[in-house]
Amino acid sequence: MTTDRLSSGWEIAIFVCGCPIACADRPAVRHMSRHWIRVRGATVDLELVPEDEMAVVIARKIKTLKTKRVE
């Protein structure tokens, strides 16, 4: 995980933690992006996702956020 501070921040970021506790998900990090996709153990944004579907679910969420940004 990088904690470089960008002047404008990121539009979309993916926060990946190895377990559901996500102890690194802190306010000091959250402000770095407008939208976060949180992967915590076997969940994506608190929804249980089979391991072999994680990449597809994350890609779908990115596409949805990018589409909302254009509208």
mmJSON file of the N, C-alpha and C atoms, coordinates in Angstrom:
{"data_MODEL":{"atom_site":{
"group_PDB":["ATOM","ATOM","ATOM","ATOM","ATOM","ATOM","ATOM","ATOM","ATOM","ATOM","ATOM","ATOM","ATOM","ATOM","ATOM","ATOM","ATOM","ATOM","ATOM","ATOM","ATOM","ATOM","ATOM","ATOM","ATOM","ATOM","ATOM","ATOM","ATOM","ATOM","ATOM","ATOM","ATOM","ATOM","ATOM","ATOM","ATOM","ATOM","ATOM","ATOM","ATOM","ATOM","ATOM","ATOM","ATOM","ATOM","ATOM","ATOM","ATOM","ATOM","ATOM","ATOM","ATOM","ATOM","ATOM","ATOM","ATOM","ATOM","ATOM","ATOM","ATOM","ATOM","ATOM","ATOM","ATOM","ATOM","ATOM","ATOM","ATOM","ATOM","ATOM","ATOM","ATOM","ATOM","ATOM","ATOM","ATOM","ATOM","ATOM","ATOM","ATOM","ATOM","ATOM","ATOM","ATOM","ATOM","ATOM","ATOM","ATOM","ATOM","ATOM","ATOM","ATOM","ATOM","ATOM","ATOM","ATOM","ATOM","ATOM","ATOM","ATOM","ATOM","ATOM","ATOM","ATOM","ATOM","ATOM","ATOM","ATOM","ATOM","ATOM","ATOM","ATOM","ATOM","ATOM","ATOM","ATOM","ATOM","ATOM","ATOM","ATOM","ATOM","ATOM","ATOM","ATOM","ATOM","ATOM","ATOM","ATOM","ATOM","ATOM","ATOM","ATOM","ATOM","ATOM","ATOM","ATOM","ATOM","ATOM","ATOM","ATOM","ATOM","ATOM","ATOM","ATOM","ATOM","ATOM","ATOM","ATOM","ATOM","ATOM","ATOM","ATOM","ATOM","ATOM","ATOM","ATOM","ATOM","ATOM","ATOM","ATOM","ATOM","ATOM","ATOM","ATOM","ATOM","ATOM","ATOM","ATOM","ATOM","ATOM","ATOM","ATOM","ATOM","ATOM","ATOM","ATOM","ATOM","ATOM","ATOM","ATOM","ATOM","ATOM","ATOM","ATOM","ATOM","ATOM","ATOM","ATOM","ATOM","ATOM","ATOM","ATOM","ATOM","ATOM","ATOM","ATOM","ATOM","ATOM","ATOM","ATOM","ATOM","ATOM","ATOM","ATOM","ATOM","ATOM","ATOM","ATOM","ATOM","ATOM","ATOM","ATOM"],
"id":[1,2,3,4,5,6,7,8,9,10,11,12,13,14,15,16,17,18,19,20,21,22,23,24,25,26,27,28,29,30,31,32,33,34,35,36,37,38,39,40,41,42,43,44,45,46,47,48,49,50,51,52,53,54,55,56,57,58,59,60,61,62,63,64,65,66,67,68,69,70,71,72,73,74,75,76,77,78,79,80,81,82,83,84,85,86,87,88,89,90,91,92,93,94,95,96,97,98,99,100,101,102,103,104,105,106,107,108,109,110,111,112,113,114,115,116,117,118,119,120,121,122,123,124,125,126,127,128,129,130,131,132,133,134,135,136,137,138,139,140,141,142,143,144,145,146,147,148,149,150,151,152,153,154,155,156,157,158,159,160,161,162,163,164,165,166,167,168,169,170,171,172,173,174,175,176,177,178,179,180,181,182,183,184,185,186,187,188,189,190,191,192,193,194,195,196,197,198,199,200,201,202,203,204,205,206,207,208,209,210,211,212,213],
"type_symbol":["N","C","C","N","C","C","N","C","C","N","C","C","N","C","C","N","C","C","N","C","C","N","C","C","N","C","C","N","C","C","N","C","C","N","C","C","N","C","C","N","C","C","N","C","C","N","C","C","N","C","C","N","C","C","N","C","C","N","C","C","N","C","C","N","C","C","N","C","C","N","C","C","N","C","C","N","C","C","N","C","C","N","C","C","N","C","C","N","C","C","N","C","C","N","C","C","N","C","C","N","C","C","N","C","C","N","C","C","N","C","C","N","C","C","N","C","C","N","C","C","N","C","C","N","C","C","N","C","C","N","C","C","N","C","C","N","C","C","N","C","C","N","C","C","N","C","C","N","C","C","N","C","C","N","C","C","N","C","C","N","C","C","N","C","C","N","C","C","N","C","C","N","C","C","N","C","C","N","C","C","N","C","C","N","C","C","N","C","C","N","C","C","N","C","C","N","C","C","N","C","C","N","C","C","N","C","C","N","C","C","N","C","C"],
"label_atom_id":["N","CA","C","N","CA","C","N","CA","C","N","CA","C","N","CA","C","N","CA","C","N","CA","C","N","CA","C","N","CA","C","N","CA","C","N","CA","C","N","CA","C","N","CA","C","N","CA","C","N","CA","C","N","CA","C","N","CA","C","N","CA","C","N","CA","C","N","CA","C","N","CA","C","N","CA","C","N","CA","C","N","CA","C","N","CA","C","N","CA","C","N","CA","C","N","CA","C","N","CA","C","N","CA","C","N","CA","C","N","CA","C","N","CA","C","N","CA","C","N","CA","C","N","CA","C","N","CA","C","N","CA","C","N","CA","C","N","CA","C","N","CA","C","N","CA","C","N","CA","C","N","CA","C","N","CA","C","N","CA","C","N","CA","C","N","CA","C","N","CA","C","N","CA","C","N","CA","C","N","CA","C","N","CA","C","N","CA","C","N","CA","C","N","CA","C","N","CA","C","N","CA","C","N","CA","C","N","CA","C","N","CA","C","N","CA","C","N","CA","C","N","CA","C","N","CA","C","N","CA","C","N","CA","C","N","CA","C","N","CA","C","N","CA","C","N","CA","C"],
"label_alt_id":[null,null,null,null,null,null,null,null,null,null,null,null,null,null,null,null,null,null,null,null,null,null,null,null,null,null,null,null,null,null,null,null,null,null,null,null,null,null,null,null,null,null,null,null,null,null,null,null,null,null,null,null,null,null,null,null,null,null,null,null,null,null,null,null,null,null,null,null,null,null,null,null,null,null,null,null,null,null,null,null,null,null,null,null,null,null,null,null,null,null,null,null,null,null,null,null,null,null,null,null,null,null,null,null,null,null,null,null,null,null,null,null,null,null,null,null,null,null,null,null,null,null,null,null,null,null,null,null,null,null,null,null,null,null,null,null,null,null,null,null,null,null,null,null,null,null,null,null,null,null,null,null,null,null,null,null,null,null,null,null,null,null,null,null,null,null,null,null,null,null,null,null,null,null,null,null,null,null,null,null,null,null,null,null,null,null,null,null,null,null,null,null,null,null,null,null,null,null,null,null,null,null,null,null,null,null,null,null,null,null,null,null,null],
"label_comp_id":["MET","MET","MET","THR","THR","THR","THR","THR","THR","ASP","ASP","ASP","ARG","ARG","ARG","LEU","LEU","LEU","SER","SER","SER","SER","SER","SER","GLY","GLY","GLY","TRP","TRP","TRP","GLU","GLU","GLU","ILE","ILE","ILE","ALA","ALA","ALA","ILE","ILE","ILE","PHE","PHE","PHE","VAL","VAL","VAL","CYS","CYS","CYS","GLY","GLY","GLY","CYS","CYS","CYS","PRO","PRO","PRO","ILE","ILE","ILE","ALA","ALA","ALA","CYS","CYS","CYS","ALA","ALA","ALA","ASP","ASP","ASP","ARG","ARG","ARG","PRO","PRO","PRO","ALA","ALA","ALA","VAL","VAL","VAL","ARG","ARG","ARG","HIS","HIS","HIS","MET","MET","MET","SER","SER","SER","ARG","ARG","ARG","HIS","HIS","HIS","TRP","TRP","TRP","ILE","ILE","ILE","ARG","ARG","ARG","VAL","VAL","VAL","ARG","ARG","ARG","GLY","GLY","GLY","ALA","ALA","ALA","THR","THR","THR","VAL","VAL","VAL","ASP","ASP","ASP","LEU","LEU","LEU","GLU","GLU","GLU","LEU","LEU","LEU","VAL","VAL","VAL","PRO","PRO","PRO","GLU","GLU","GLU","ASP","ASP","ASP","GLU","GLU","GLU","MET","MET","MET","ALA","ALA","ALA","VAL","VAL","VAL","VAL","VAL","VAL","ILE","ILE","ILE","ALA","ALA","ALA","ARG","ARG","ARG","LYS","LYS","LYS","ILE","ILE","ILE","LYS","LYS","LYS","THR","THR","THR","LEU","LEU","LEU","LYS","LYS","LYS","THR","THR","THR","LYS","LYS","LYS","ARG","ARG","ARG","VAL","VAL","VAL","GLU","GLU","GLU"],
"label_asym_id":["A","A","A","A","A","A","A","A","A","A","A","A","A","A","A","A","A","A","A","A","A","A","A","A","A","A","A","A","A","A","A","A","A","A","A","A","A","A","A","A","A","A","A","A","A","A","A","A","A","A","A","A","A","A","A","A","A","A","A","A","A","A","A","A","A","A","A","A","A","A","A","A","A","A","A","A","A","A","A","A","A","A","A","A","A","A","A","A","A","A","A","A","A","A","A","A","A","A","A","A","A","A","A","A","A","A","A","A","A","A","A","A","A","A","A","A","A","A","A","A","A","A","A","A","A","A","A","A","A","A","A","A","A","A","A","A","A","A","A","A","A","A","A","A","A","A","A","A","A","A","A","A","A","A","A","A","A","A","A","A","A","A","A","A","A","A","A","A","A","A","A","A","A","A","A","A","A","A","A","A","A","A","A","A","A","A","A","A","A","A","A","A","A","A","A","A","A","A","A","A","A","A","A","A","A","A","A","A","A","A","A","A","A"],
"label_entity_id":["1","1","1","1","1","1","1","1","1","1","1","1","1","1","1","1","1","1","1","1","1","1","1","1","1","1","1","1","1","1","1","1","1","1","1","1","1","1","1","1","1","1","1","1","1","1","1","1","1","1","1","1","1","1","1","1","1","1","1","1","1","1","1","1","1","1","1","1","1","1","1","1","1","1","1","1","1","1","1","1","1","1","1","1","1","1","1","1","1","1","1","1","1","1","1","1","1","1","1","1","1","1","1","1","1","1","1","1","1","1","1","1","1","1","1","1","1","1","1","1","1","1","1","1","1","1","1","1","1","1","1","1","1","1","1","1","1","1","1","1","1","1","1","1","1","1","1","1","1","1","1","1","1","1","1","1","1","1","1","1","1","1","1","1","1","1","1","1","1","1","1","1","1","1","1","1","1","1","1","1","1","1","1","1","1","1","1","1","1","1","1","1","1","1","1","1","1","1","1","1","1","1","1","1","1","1","1","1","1","1","1","1","1"],
"label_seq_id":[1,1,1,2,2,2,3,3,3,4,4,4,5,5,5,6,6,6,7,7,7,8,8,8,9,9,9,10,10,10,11,11,11,12,12,12,13,13,13,14,14,14,15,15,15,16,16,16,17,17,17,18,18,18,19,19,19,20,20,20,21,21,21,22,22,22,23,23,23,24,24,24,25,25,25,26,26,26,27,27,27,28,28,28,29,29,29,30,30,30,31,31,31,32,32,32,33,33,33,34,34,34,35,35,35,36,36,36,37,37,37,38,38,38,39,39,39,40,40,40,41,41,41,42,42,42,43,43,43,44,44,44,45,45,45,46,46,46,47,47,47,48,48,48,49,49,49,50,50,50,51,51,51,52,52,52,53,53,53,54,54,54,55,55,55,56,56,56,57,57,57,58,58,58,59,59,59,60,60,60,61,61,61,62,62,62,63,63,63,64,64,64,65,65,65,66,66,66,67,67,67,68,68,68,69,69,69,70,70,70,71,71,71],
"pdbx_PDB_ins_code":[null,null,null,null,null,null,null,null,null,null,null,null,null,null,null,null,null,null,null,null,null,null,null,null,null,null,null,null,null,null,null,null,null,null,null,null,null,null,null,null,null,null,null,null,null,null,null,null,null,null,null,null,null,null,null,null,null,null,null,null,null,null,null,null,null,null,null,null,null,null,null,null,null,null,null,null,null,null,null,null,null,null,null,null,null,null,null,null,null,null,null,null,null,null,null,null,null,null,null,null,null,null,null,null,null,null,null,null,null,null,null,null,null,null,null,null,null,null,null,null,null,null,null,null,null,null,null,null,null,null,null,null,null,null,null,null,null,null,null,null,null,null,null,null,null,null,null,null,null,null,null,null,null,null,null,null,null,null,null,null,null,null,null,null,null,null,null,null,null,null,null,null,null,null,null,null,null,null,null,null,null,null,null,null,null,null,null,null,null,null,null,null,null,null,null,null,null,null,null,null,null,null,null,null,null,null,null,null,null,null,null,null,null],
"Cartn_x":[0.851,0.0,0.889,0.552,1.279,0.456,1.131,0.418,0.837,1.335,1.68,0.429,0.582,-0.568,-0.537,-1.596,-1.72,-2.539,-2.197,-2.913,-4.394,-4.723,-6.128,-6.74,-5.938,-6.44,-6.782,-7.119,-7.506,-9.016,-9.486,-10.933,-11.442,-10.73,-11.114,-9.86,-9.978,-8.857,-9.38,-8.498,-8.845,-8.028,-8.719,-8.085,-8.115,-6.967,-6.901,-6.307,-7.07,-6.626,-6.762,-5.904,-5.926,-7.009,-7.61,-8.651,-9.789,-10.945,-12.105,-11.932,-10.95,-10.767,-10.292,-9.434,-8.946,-8.386,-7.442,-6.9,-6.179,-5.765,-5.099,-6.085,-7.371,-8.403,-8.678,-7.939,-7.999,-8.339,-8.829,-9.165,-8.01,-6.785,-5.629,-5.465,-5.955,-5.871,-7.135,-8.285,-9.576,-9.697,-9.081,-9.228,-8.48,-7.672,-6.829,-7.586,-8.815,-9.584,-11.044,-11.69,-13.119,-13.969,-13.593,-14.345,-13.383,-13.772,-12.965,-13.727,-13.013,-13.508,-12.704,-13.389,-12.696,-12.757,-11.586,-11.46,-10.916,-11.724,-11.356,-11.565,-10.48,-10.607,-11.401,-12.511,-13.345,-14.504,-14.403,-15.496,-15.015,-15.943,-15.721,-16.845,-16.489,-17.477,-18.522,-18.008,-18.78,-19.686,-19.588,-20.346,-19.422,-19.855,-19.069,-18.947,-17.71,-17.447,-16.527,-16.89,-15.984,-14.646,-13.565,-12.222,-12.049,-12.603,-12.423,-13.249,-14.098,-14.911,-14.479,-13.504,-13.084,-12.704,-11.849,-11.385,-12.545,-13.487,-14.644,-15.508,-15.756,-16.579,-15.906,-14.61,-13.878,-13.899,-13.659,-13.685,-15.061,-16.111,-17.477,-17.724,-17.229,-17.401,-16.649,-15.446,-14.686,-15.447,-15.952,-16.702,-17.941,-18.643,-19.833,-19.469,-18.402,-17.982,-17.547,-16.84,-16.414,-17.617,-18.625,-19.831,-20.581,-20.696,-21.371,-20.656,-19.331,-18.542,-18.818,-19.038,-19.287,-20.681,-21.642,-23.035,-23.218],
"Cartn_y":[-1.182,0.0,1.235,2.172,3.434,4.492,5.393,6.48,7.822,7.801,9.064,9.928,11.182,12.089,12.835,12.688,13.399,14.648,15.713,16.962,16.836,16.097,15.966,14.663,13.743,12.459,11.57,10.359,9.418,9.44,9.153,9.04,7.708,6.618,5.28,4.567,3.881,3.101,1.779,0.796,-0.521,-0.745,-1.022,-1.27,-2.777,-3.418,-4.869,-5.25,-5.991,-6.502,-8.02,-8.697,-10.154,-10.755,-9.953,-10.502,-9.484,-9.899,-9.007,-7.863,-7.952,-6.901,-5.607,-5.7,-4.538,-3.448,-3.809,-2.83,-1.652,-1.778,-0.663,0.339,0.014,0.914,1.996,3.071,4.15,5.483,6.44,7.752,8.403,8.206,8.822,8.307,7.118,6.536,6.84,6.777,6.946,8.253,9.309,10.612,10.678,9.672,9.702,9.418,8.927,8.614,9.004,9.376,9.714,8.464,7.39,6.134,4.99,4.136,2.974,1.705,0.722,-0.644,-1.39,-1.908,-2.532,-4.051,-4.651,-6.104,-6.492,-7.234,-7.649,-9.146,-9.892,-11.35,-11.828,-12.502,-13.058,-12.144,-10.852,-9.938,-8.786,-8.27,-7.045,-6.107,-4.985,-4.038,-4.751,-5.588,-6.334,-7.426,-7.727,-8.821,-10.015,-11.185,-12.398,-12.74,-12.943,-13.212,-14.425,-15.426,-16.56,-16.069,-16.68,-16.245,-16.164,-17.123,-17.139,-16.075,-15.349,-14.282,-12.879,-12.803,-11.503,-10.504,-10.9,-9.97,-9.441,-10.311,-9.894,-8.911,-9.197,-8.312,-6.948,-6.942,-5.682,-4.889,-5.551,-4.87,-4.277,-4.999,-4.506,-3.251,-3.261,-2.096,-0.883,-1.107,-0.005,0.57,-0.298,0.153,0.943,0.46,1.168,2.546,2.642,3.944,4.888,4.375,5.22,5.707,4.852,5.245,6.324,6.198,7.208,8.546,8.5,9.725,10.474,9.76,10.371,10.972,10.365,10.841,12.194],
"Cartn_z":[0.0,0.0,0.0,-0.818,-0.827,-0.098,0.558,1.232,0.654,-0.595,-1.248,-1.332,-1.004,-1.06,-2.386,-3.131,-4.39,-4.153,-4.842,-4.621,-4.953,-5.99,-6.368,-5.868,-5.367,-4.92,-6.101,-5.794,-6.839,-6.98,-8.15,-8.383,-7.817,-8.152,-7.709,-7.218,-6.091,-5.574,-5.033,-5.001,-4.469,-3.203,-2.127,-0.839,-0.614,-0.57,-0.454,0.895,1.67,2.964,2.949,3.654,3.676,4.548,5.409,6.282,6.426,6.937,7.057,8.054,8.948,9.952,9.309,8.319,7.552,8.461,9.314,10.271,9.606,8.361,7.681,7.088,7.095,6.562,7.601,7.49,8.481,7.816,8.57,8.009,7.261,7.727,7.067,5.635,5.37,4.027,3.236,3.872,3.185,2.414,2.889,2.223,0.888,0.613,-0.578,-1.879,-1.781,-2.981,-2.773,-3.863,-3.778,-3.603,-4.289,-4.237,-3.947,-3.018,-2.668,-2.981,-3.47,-3.56,-2.513,-1.508,-0.378,-0.479,-0.571,-0.587,0.779,1.502,2.863,2.97,2.943,2.985,1.782,2.03,0.956,0.579,0.899,0.576,-0.296,-1.067,-1.828,-1.424,-0.834,-0.3,0.565,1.449,2.456,1.88,0.588,-0.018,-0.2,0.258,0.106,-1.379,-1.837,-3.248,-3.346,-4.169,-4.364,-4.926,-4.48,-4.861,-6.38,-7.111,-8.557,-9.285,-8.562,-9.156,-8.718,-7.827,-7.275,-8.356,-9.285,-10.317,-11.154,-11.488,-12.293,-11.517,-10.253,-9.419,-9.259,-9.01,-8.851,-10.151,-11.276,-12.581,-12.856,-12.508,-12.701,-11.853,-10.63,-9.761,-10.305,-10.827,-11.425,-12.617,-13.46,-14.632,-14.222,-13.203,-12.709,-12.177,-11.415,-10.871,-11.982,-12.987,-14.103,-14.898,-15.082,-15.801,-15.047,-13.748,-12.924,-13.014,-13.104,-13.187,-14.487,-15.576,-16.886,-16.963,-16.278,-16.356,-15.805],
"occupancy":[1.0,1.0,1.0,1.0,1.0,1.0,1.0,1.0,1.0,1.0,1.0,1.0,1.0,1.0,1.0,1.0,1.0,1.0,1.0,1.0,1.0,1.0,1.0,1.0,1.0,1.0,1.0,1.0,1.0,1.0,1.0,1.0,1.0,1.0,1.0,1.0,1.0,1.0,1.0,1.0,1.0,1.0,1.0,1.0,1.0,1.0,1.0,1.0,1.0,1.0,1.0,1.0,1.0,1.0,1.0,1.0,1.0,1.0,1.0,1.0,1.0,1.0,1.0,1.0,1.0,1.0,1.0,1.0,1.0,1.0,1.0,1.0,1.0,1.0,1.0,1.0,1.0,1.0,1.0,1.0,1.0,1.0,1.0,1.0,1.0,1.0,1.0,1.0,1.0,1.0,1.0,1.0,1.0,1.0,1.0,1.0,1.0,1.0,1.0,1.0,1.0,1.0,1.0,1.0,1.0,1.0,1.0,1.0,1.0,1.0,1.0,1.0,1.0,1.0,1.0,1.0,1.0,1.0,1.0,1.0,1.0,1.0,1.0,1.0,1.0,1.0,1.0,1.0,1.0,1.0,1.0,1.0,1.0,1.0,1.0,1.0,1.0,1.0,1.0,1.0,1.0,1.0,1.0,1.0,1.0,1.0,1.0,1.0,1.0,1.0,1.0,1.0,1.0,1.0,1.0,1.0,1.0,1.0,1.0,1.0,1.0,1.0,1.0,1.0,1.0,1.0,1.0,1.0,1.0,1.0,1.0,1.0,1.0,1.0,1.0,1.0,1.0,1.0,1.0,1.0,1.0,1.0,1.0,1.0,1.0,1.0,1.0,1.0,1.0,1.0,1.0,1.0,1.0,1.0,1.0,1.0,1.0,1.0,1.0,1.0,1.0,1.0,1.0,1.0,1.0,1.0,1.0,1.0,1.0,1.0,1.0,1.0,1.0],
"B_iso_or_equiv":[0.0,0.0,0.0,0.0,0.0,0.0,0.0,0.0,0.0,0.0,0.0,0.0,0.0,0.0,0.0,0.0,0.0,0.0,0.0,0.0,0.0,0.0,0.0,0.0,0.0,0.0,0.0,0.0,0.0,0.0,0.0,0.0,0.0,0.0,0.0,0.0,0.0,0.0,0.0,0.0,0.0,0.0,0.0,0.0,0.0,0.0,0.0,0.0,0.0,0.0,0.0,0.0,0.0,0.0,0.0,0.0,0.0,0.0,0.0,0.0,0.0,0.0,0.0,0.0,0.0,0.0,0.0,0.0,0.0,0.0,0.0,0.0,0.0,0.0,0.0,0.0,0.0,0.0,0.0,0.0,0.0,0.0,0.0,0.0,0.0,0.0,0.0,0.0,0.0,0.0,0.0,0.0,0.0,0.0,0.0,0.0,0.0,0.0,0.0,0.0,0.0,0.0,0.0,0.0,0.0,0.0,0.0,0.0,0.0,0.0,0.0,0.0,0.0,0.0,0.0,0.0,0.0,0.0,0.0,0.0,0.0,0.0,0.0,0.0,0.0,0.0,0.0,0.0,0.0,0.0,0.0,0.0,0.0,0.0,0.0,0.0,0.0,0.0,0.0,0.0,0.0,0.0,0.0,0.0,0.0,0.0,0.0,0.0,0.0,0.0,0.0,0.0,0.0,0.0,0.0,0.0,0.0,0.0,0.0,0.0,0.0,0.0,0.0,0.0,0.0,0.0,0.0,0.0,0.0,0.0,0.0,0.0,0.0,0.0,0.0,0.0,0.0,0.0,0.0,0.0,0.0,0.0,0.0,0.0,0.0,0.0,0.0,0.0,0.0,0.0,0.0,0.0,0.0,0.0,0.0,0.0,0.0,0.0,0.0,0.0,0.0,0.0,0.0,0.0,0.0,0.0,0.0,0.0,0.0,0.0,0.0,0.0,0.0],
"pdbx_formal_charge":[null,null,null,null,null,null,null,null,null,null,null,null,null,null,null,null,null,null,null,null,null,null,null,null,null,null,null,null,null,null,null,null,null,null,null,null,null,null,null,null,null,null,null,null,null,null,null,null,null,null,null,null,null,null,null,null,null,null,null,null,null,null,null,null,null,null,null,null,null,null,null,null,null,null,null,null,null,null,null,null,null,null,null,null,null,null,null,null,null,null,null,null,null,null,null,null,null,null,null,null,null,null,null,null,null,null,null,null,null,null,null,null,null,null,null,null,null,null,null,null,null,null,null,null,null,null,null,null,null,null,null,null,null,null,null,null,null,null,null,null,null,null,null,null,null,null,null,null,null,null,null,null,null,null,null,null,null,null,null,null,null,null,null,null,null,null,null,null,null,null,null,null,null,null,null,null,null,null,null,null,null,null,null,null,null,null,null,null,null,null,null,null,null,null,null,null,null,null,null,null,null,null,null,null,null,null,null,null,null,null,null,null,null],
"auth_seq_id":[1,1,1,2,2,2,3,3,3,4,4,4,5,5,5,6,6,6,7,7,7,8,8,8,9,9,9,10,10,10,11,11,11,12,12,12,13,13,13,14,14,14,15,15,15,16,16,16,17,17,17,18,18,18,19,19,19,20,20,20,21,21,21,22,22,22,23,23,23,24,24,24,25,25,25,26,26,26,27,27,27,28,28,28,29,29,29,30,30,30,31,31,31,32,32,32,33,33,33,34,34,34,35,35,35,36,36,36,37,37,37,38,38,38,39,39,39,40,40,40,41,41,41,42,42,42,43,43,43,44,44,44,45,45,45,46,46,46,47,47,47,48,48,48,49,49,49,50,50,50,51,51,51,52,52,52,53,53,53,54,54,54,55,55,55,56,56,56,57,57,57,58,58,58,59,59,59,60,60,60,61,61,61,62,62,62,63,63,63,64,64,64,65,65,65,66,66,66,67,67,67,68,68,68,69,69,69,70,70,70,71,71,71],
"auth_comp_id":["MET","MET","MET","THR","THR","THR","THR","THR","THR","ASP","ASP","ASP","ARG","ARG","ARG","LEU","LEU","LEU","SER","SER","SER","SER","SER","SER","GLY","GLY","GLY","TRP","TRP","TRP","GLU","GLU","GLU","ILE","ILE","ILE","ALA","ALA","ALA","ILE","ILE","ILE","PHE","PHE","PHE","VAL","VAL","VAL","CYS","CYS","CYS","GLY","GLY","GLY","CYS","CYS","CYS","PRO","PRO","PRO","ILE","ILE","ILE","ALA","ALA","ALA","CYS","CYS","CYS","ALA","ALA","ALA","ASP","ASP","ASP","ARG","ARG","ARG","PRO","PRO","PRO","ALA","ALA","ALA","VAL","VAL","VAL","ARG","ARG","ARG","HIS","HIS","HIS","MET","MET","MET","SER","SER","SER","ARG","ARG","ARG","HIS","HIS","HIS","TRP","TRP","TRP","ILE","ILE","ILE","ARG","ARG","ARG","VAL","VAL","VAL","ARG","ARG","ARG","GLY","GLY","GLY","ALA","ALA","ALA","THR","THR","THR","VAL","VAL","VAL","ASP","ASP","ASP","LEU","LEU","LEU","GLU","GLU","GLU","LEU","LEU","LEU","VAL","VAL","VAL","PRO","PRO","PRO","GLU","GLU","GLU","ASP","ASP","ASP","GLU","GLU","GLU","MET","MET","MET","ALA","ALA","ALA","VAL","VAL","VAL","VAL","VAL","VAL","ILE","ILE","ILE","ALA","ALA","ALA","ARG","ARG","ARG","LYS","LYS","LYS","ILE","ILE","ILE","LYS","LYS","LYS","THR","THR","THR","LEU","LEU","LEU","LYS","LYS","LYS","THR","THR","THR","LYS","LYS","LYS","ARG","ARG","ARG","VAL","VAL","VAL","GLU","GLU","GLU"],
"auth_asym_id":["A","A","A","A","A","A","A","A","A","A","A","A","A","A","A","A","A","A","A","A","A","A","A","A","A","A","A","A","A","A","A","A","A","A","A","A","A","A","A","A","A","A","A","A","A","A","A","A","A","A","A","A","A","A","A","A","A","A","A","A","A","A","A","A","A","A","A","A","A","A","A","A","A","A","A","A","A","A","A","A","A","A","A","A","A","A","A","A","A","A","A","A","A","A","A","A","A","A","A","A","A","A","A","A","A","A","A","A","A","A","A","A","A","A","A","A","A","A","A","A","A","A","A","A","A","A","A","A","A","A","A","A","A","A","A","A","A","A","A","A","A","A","A","A","A","A","A","A","A","A","A","A","A","A","A","A","A","A","A","A","A","A","A","A","A","A","A","A","A","A","A","A","A","A","A","A","A","A","A","A","A","A","A","A","A","A","A","A","A","A","A","A","A","A","A","A","A","A","A","A","A","A","A","A","A","A","A","A","A","A","A","A","A"],
"auth_atom_id":["N","CA","C","N","CA","C","N","CA","C","N","CA","C","N","CA","C","N","CA","C","N","CA","C","N","CA","C","N","CA","C","N","CA","C","N","CA","C","N","CA","C","N","CA","C","N","CA","C","N","CA","C","N","CA","C","N","CA","C","N","CA","C","N","CA","C","N","CA","C","N","CA","C","N","CA","C","N","CA","C","N","CA","C","N","CA","C","N","CA","C","N","CA","C","N","CA","C","N","CA","C","N","CA","C","N","CA","C","N","CA","C","N","CA","C","N","CA","C","N","CA","C","N","CA","C","N","CA","C","N","CA","C","N","CA","C","N","CA","C","N","CA","C","N","CA","C","N","CA","C","N","CA","C","N","CA","C","N","CA","C","N","CA","C","N","CA","C","N","CA","C","N","CA","C","N","CA","C","N","CA","C","N","CA","C","N","CA","C","N","CA","C","N","CA","C","N","CA","C","N","CA","C","N","CA","C","N","CA","C","N","CA","C","N","CA","C","N","CA","C","N","CA","C","N","CA","C","N","CA","C","N","CA","C","N","CA","C","N","CA","C","N","CA","C","N","CA","C"],
"pdbx_PDB_model_num":[1,1,1,1,1,1,1,1,1,1,1,1,1,1,1,1,1,1,1,1,1,1,1,1,1,1,1,1,1,1,1,1,1,1,1,1,1,1,1,1,1,1,1,1,1,1,1,1,1,1,1,1,1,1,1,1,1,1,1,1,1,1,1,1,1,1,1,1,1,1,1,1,1,1,1,1,1,1,1,1,1,1,1,1,1,1,1,1,1,1,1,1,1,1,1,1,1,1,1,1,1,1,1,1,1,1,1,1,1,1,1,1,1,1,1,1,1,1,1,1,1,1,1,1,1,1,1,1,1,1,1,1,1,1,1,1,1,1,1,1,1,1,1,1,1,1,1,1,1,1,1,1,1,1,1,1,1,1,1,1,1,1,1,1,1,1,1,1,1,1,1,1,1,1,1,1,1,1,1,1,1,1,1,1,1,1,1,1,1,1,1,1,1,1,1,1,1,1,1,1,1,1,1,1,1,1,1,1,1,1,1,1,1]
}}}
